[in-house]
């Protein structure tokens, strides 16, 4: 859970290392944000209304467009998801599994809040 503080940063696990993406205070509950990763991919970052942070690949596998960060957050059967703004497929924010076609997934990243170092 994010507690907004001056030095709190949102970090994603990339391989064996943690990558600092942004100041945690830049995220707004219920709204997504896109971030460029060192390998050129994009991550879609989300903060739910309870303050929990999530990150998945931003690329919608059904259309190829980098738009998942613009999707709508929701929950179904206890699973928090984002619905793609284009074709409305829902992606579980913890696992990256498409709730409408479980054979399709996007990468889900481990997220933590760091101390700003």
Secondary structure by P-SEA (a helix, b strand, c coil): cccccccbbbbbbcccbbbbccccccccccbbbbbbccccbbbbbbbcccbbbbbcccccccccccccccbbbbccccbbbbccccccccccccccccccccccccccccccccccc
